[in-house]
């Protein structure tokens, strides 16, 4: 006796037909949600983005499509959205590989235009084309909110040429022009781009008109005193920058004094990182003294700046008079045992500091242990208060 003939239900056949012909007829019609889900689960992963970007919000589809294209996918870095991850990574790859002699500019503009609804962060690790960034901002109206760009070149091999790395003055000019009119960009990362004083002054001409950027990262560059003076002018009463990263540059004493004057009356700065510069004892002292009267600054890092006993004395005054600062990194400077002991005694009178890094400062072990135990006890009290809901 032959086995009974199994007939595929008409509903299942319809689901397969709709999925197979979705590109030609991109609609779900009045289908119930359970059938829409079944169709999406078997859709091809190579459908045009312009088609599926608007129609499909299902995260499982975008997860499958992302994992099929890239080996490593960190969805947490993309707002915990697989769809956002796919569009941001796709745009990143296109920009990094864009060659104006091969790819028509209209293709880039079309990609930017239809991606703008799903992209919040643009992270570019190389840009050999030195594309005019005004194009990016013009096409992506009201986006992105975060831009991190590095003008490097990957996999150079034996064709290494120093001129291929870093921003050019023309790049800074086009970006400055775009920043003047940007109203949604809140984070700008231009670290490791060989920015010198002239390039930073060009960028500052655009940043001075910008009222949206709250986090500015210019670390690992070649910014010296002239460039810092231009940046200091940004930190006036109209500035909205709250996080400023200038570590690993070439800031000397005069540049530090320019920043100090800007810090005194700034009402937005929350965190400043100046480690790995060359401010010296006089420059670091000026910065710390300015923080004493800064109304909002909570975190300051001046590690590895050749600071000395004068800076330590300013820190002592800061700890005694300021209740706003919560984190201080003073490491890798030579203050001496006596100055470090004074800092330890001042910390005992302070109630706001939660982190104080005094490593490699000439501090004696007893003072180091006392500071560590003091801060640990404070943190335990804070944790206990949170548990008790106080």
C-alpha positions in Angstrom: 0.0 0.0 0.0 1.5 3.3 -1.1 2.0 6.2 1.4 -0.7 8.8 1.5 -0.2 11.8 -0.7 0.8 14.9 1.4 -0.6 18.1 -0.1 1.1 21.4 0.8 -1.4 23.8 2.2 -2.3 26.6 -0.1 -1.3 29.1 2.6 2.2 27.8 2.7 2.4 27.9 -1.1 1.3 31.6 -1.1 3.9 32.5 1.6 6.7 31.0 -0.6 5.4 32.7 -3.8 5.1 36.1 -2.1 8.7 35.8 -0.7 10.1 34.6 -4.0 8.5 37.5 -5.9 8.9 40.2 -3.3 11.3 42.3 -5.3 8.9 42.5 -8.2 5.9 43.0 -6.0 7.1 44.6 -2.7 4.0 44.5 -0.6 2.4 42.4 2.1 -1.1 43.6 1.4 -3.7 43.0 4.1 -2.0 39.7 5.3 -2.2 38.9 9.0 1.0 39.6 11.0 1.8 35.9 11.4 2.0 35.4 7.7 4.0 38.6 7.2 6.5 37.2 9.7 6.7 33.9 7.9 7.4 35.7 4.6 10.1 37.9 6.1 11.8 34.8 7.6 12.4 33.3 4.1 13.1 36.5 2.2 16.4 36.6 0.2 19.2 38.5 1.9 20.3 40.3 -1.2 17.2 42.4 -1.9 18.0 46.1 -2.7 18.3 48.2 0.4 16.2 51.0 -1.1 13.4 48.4 -1.2 13.6 46.6 2.1 14.9 49.6 4.2 11.4 51.2 4.3 9.3 48.0 4.2 11.0 45.7 6.7 11.6 46.6 10.3 11.9 43.0 11.6 15.1 42.8 13.6 15.6 39.0 12.9 15.8 39.8 9.1 18.5 42.4 9.7 20.3 40.2 12.1 20.5 37.4 9.5 21.5 39.8 6.8 24.2 41.4 8.9 25.7 38.1 10.1 25.7 36.8 6.5 27.8 39.7 5.4 30.1 40.4 8.4 31.9 37.9 10.7 31.9 40.2 13.7 28.8 42.2 14.5 28.6 44.3 17.7 25.1 45.4 17.9 25.6 47.3 21.1 27.8 49.9 19.2 24.8 50.6 16.9 22.0 51.4 19.3 21.2 47.7 19.9 19.5 47.7 16.5 20.5 45.2 13.8 18.9 47.4 11.1 20.9 50.4 12.3 24.1 48.2 12.4 23.5 47.1 8.8 23.0 50.5 7.3 25.9 52.1 9.3 28.3 49.3 8.4 27.2 49.3 4.8 27.7 53.1 4.5 31.1 52.9 6.3 32.4 50.3 3.8 31.2 52.3 0.9 32.8 55.5 2.1 36.1 53.7 3.0 36.3 52.1 -0.5 34.9 55.0 -2.5 37.0 55.9 -5.5 35.7 58.9 -7.5 37.5 57.6 -10.7 35.5 54.3 -10.5 32.2 55.1 -8.7 30.0 57.8 -9.9 29.3 60.6 -7.3 25.5 60.2 -7.9 25.7 56.6 -6.5 27.2 57.9 -3.3 24.6 60.7 -3.0 21.8 58.2 -3.5 23.2 55.9 -0.8 23.6 58.7 1.6 20.1 60.0 0.9 18.3 56.7 1.5 20.5 55.7 4.4 19.9 58.8 6.4 16.7 57.6 8.1 18.5 54.6 9.6 22.0 56.0 10.4 23.0 57.7 13.6 26.7 57.1 13.7 29.2 57.4 10.9 32.6 55.8 11.7 35.2 56.0 9.0 38.6 54.3 9.5 40.1 55.5 6.2 39.1 58.0 3.5 41.6 57.8 0.7 39.3 59.8 -1.6 39.4 62.8 0.8 35.7 63.3 0.0 34.3 66.7 0.5 32.3 66.1 3.8 29.9 68.9 2.8 28.3 66.3 0.5 27.8 63.9 3.5 26.0 66.6 5.5 24.0 67.9 2.6 22.6 64.5 1.7 22.1 63.2 5.3 19.8 66.0 6.5 19.4 65.9 10.3 21.9 63.1 10.6 24.3 61.9 11.7 24.5 62.6 15.5 28.0 61.1 15.7 31.0 61.4 13.3 34.3 59.6 13.8 36.7 59.9 10.9 40.3 58.9 10.5 42.3 59.8 7.4 44.5 56.7 7.5 45.0 54.0 4.9 44.8 50.3 5.7 46.9 47.5 4.2 49.4 49.8 2.5 52.3 47.3 2.5 55.3 48.3 0.5 53.4 51.3 -1.0 53.7 53.3 2.2 53.8 57.0 1.8 53.5 59.4 4.7 51.5 61.9 2.7 48.7 59.4 2.5 47.9 59.8 6.2 46.2 62.6 8.1 43.8 65.4 7.2 44.8 68.0 4.7 44.0 71.7 5.1 41.4 71.3 2.3 39.7 68.5 4.4 39.6 70.8 7.4 38.1 73.6 5.3 35.3 71.5 3.9 34.5 70.1 7.4 34.5 73.5 9.0 32.1 74.8 6.4 29.8 71.8 7.1 30.0 72.2 10.9 28.8 75.8 10.7 25.3 74.6 9.7 25.1 71.2 11.4 22.3 71.1 14.0 22.3 67.4 15.0 25.9 66.4 15.3 26.7 65.9 19.0 30.0 63.9 18.9 33.0 64.7 16.7 36.0 62.5 16.8 39.1 63.6 14.7 41.7 61.8 16.8 44.9 60.5 15.1 44.6 62.7 12.1 48.0 64.6 12.2 46.1 67.8 13.0 48.5 70.8 13.5 47.9 74.4 14.6 46.9 75.6 11.1 44.4 72.8 10.6 42.9 73.2 14.0 42.5 76.9 13.5 40.6 76.2 10.3 38.4 73.7 12.1 37.8 76.2 14.9 36.4 78.7 12.4 33.5 76.3 11.8 33.2 75.0 15.3 32.7 78.5 16.7 29.4 78.7 14.8 28.3 75.2 15.9 25.9 74.9 18.8 25.3 71.1 18.8 28.6 69.4 19.4 28.9 68.4 23.1 31.8 65.9 22.8 34.9 66.9 20.9 37.8 64.5 20.6 41.1 65.9 19.1 43.5 63.5 20.8 46.6 61.9 19.4 47.4 64.8 17.1 50.1 67.6 16.8 48.2 70.5 18.3 50.4 73.0 20.0 49.8 76.4 21.7 48.5 78.4 18.7 46.0 75.7 17.9 44.9 75.5 21.5 44.4 79.3 21.7 41.9 78.9 18.8 40.1 76.1 20.7 40.0 78.1 23.9 38.0 80.8 22.1 35.3 78.1 21.5 34.8 77.7 25.2 33.1 81.0 25.8 29.6 81.7 27.1 28.0 80.2 24.0 29.8 76.9 24.0 27.9 73.7 24.6 31.0 71.4 24.6 30.9 69.3 27.8 33.5 66.6 27.0 36.9 67.8 25.7 39.7 65.3 24.8 43.1 66.8 24.0 45.4 64.1 25.3 48.6 63.2 23.5 49.2 66.5 21.7 52.0 69.1 22.0 50.4 71.6 24.4 53.0 73.6 26.3 52.7 76.2 29.1 51.2 79.0 27.1 48.5 76.8 25.6 47.6 75.5 29.1 47.2 79.1 30.3 44.9 79.8 27.4 42.7 76.8 28.3 42.8 77.9 32.0 41.4 81.3 31.2 38.6 79.6 29.2 37.8 77.1 32.0 37.2 79.7 34.6 33.8 80.9 33.5 32.7 78.0 31.3 29.3 76.6 32.4 29.1 73.5 30.2 32.4 71.6 30.6 32.1 68.3 32.6 35.2 66.5 31.6 38.7 67.6 30.3 41.5 65.2 29.3 44.9 66.8 28.9 47.2 63.9 29.7 50.4 63.2 27.7 51.1 66.8 26.8 54.0 69.1 27.8 52.3 71.7 30.0 54.9 71.7 32.7 54.4 72.7 36.3 53.4 76.2 35.5 50.8 75.2 32.9 49.3 72.4 35.0 49.1 74.8 38.0 47.2 77.3 35.9 44.8 74.7 34.8 44.1 73.3 38.3 43.7 76.8 39.7 41.1 77.6 37.0 39.2 74.4 37.8 38.8 75.6 41.4 36.3 78.2 40.2 34.8 76.3 37.3 31.1 75.8 38.1 30.5 72.5 36.4 33.8 70.6 35.7 33.7 67.2 37.3 36.6 65.2 35.7 40.2 66.4 35.0 43.2 64.4 33.7 46.6 66.1 33.7 48.7 62.9 33.9 52.2 62.8 32.3 52.7 66.5 31.9 55.9 67.1 33.9 53.9 68.8 36.7 55.6 69.5 40.0 55.1 70.8 43.5 53.4 74.0 42.4 50.7 71.9 40.7 50.3 69.8 43.9 49.8 72.9 46.0 47.1 74.0 43.6 45.5 70.6 43.9 45.5 70.9 47.7 43.6 74.2 47.4 41.2 72.7 44.9 40.3 69.8 47.2 39.7 72.1 50.1 37.6 74.7 48.2 35.8 72.8 45.4 32.9 70.4 45.8 32.2 69.8 42.1 35.2 67.8 41.0 34.7 64.0 41.4 37.6 62.6 39.4 41.3 63.7 39.3 44.1 61.9 37.4 47.4 63.3 38.6 49.5 60.3 37.8 53.0 60.2 36.2 54.1 63.6 37.5 56.8 64.2 40.1 55.3 66.1 43.0 57.5 64.6 45.8 56.6 62.9 49.0 55.8 66.1 51.0 53.5 67.5 48.3 51.7 64.1 48.0 51.2 64.0 51.8 49.6 67.4 51.6 47.2 66.2 48.8 46.3 63.2 51.0 45.5 65.4 54.0 43.4 67.7 51.7 41.5 64.8 50.4 40.3 63.9 53.9 38.6 67.3 54.1 37.0 66.9 50.7 33.6 65.1 50.3 33.1 65.0 46.5 36.1 63.3 45.0 35.5 59.6 44.1 38.6 58.9 42.1 42.2 60.2 42.7 45.0 58.6 40.7 48.4 59.4 42.3 50.5 56.6 40.7 54.1 57.3 39.9 54.1 60.7 41.5 56.7 60.1 44.2 54.0 59.3 46.8 55.1 57.2 49.8 53.3 53.8 50.3 51.5 54.9 53.5 49.9 57.9 51.8 49.0 55.9 48.8 47.3 53.3 51.0 45.5 56.0 53.0 44.1 57.5 49.8 43.0 54.1 48.4 41.2 53.2 51.6 39.6 56.6 51.9 38.2 56.4 48.3 37.1 52.8 48.8 35.1 53.8 52.0 33.5 56.6 50.1 32.4 54.3 47.3 31.0 51.7 49.7 28.9 54.5 51.3 27.6 55.5 47.9 26.8 51.9 46.9 25.0 51.4 50.2 23.0 54.5 49.8 21.9 53.4 46.3 20.8 50.0 47.7 18.8 51.7 50.4 17.3 54.1 47.9 18.6 57.2 49.6 
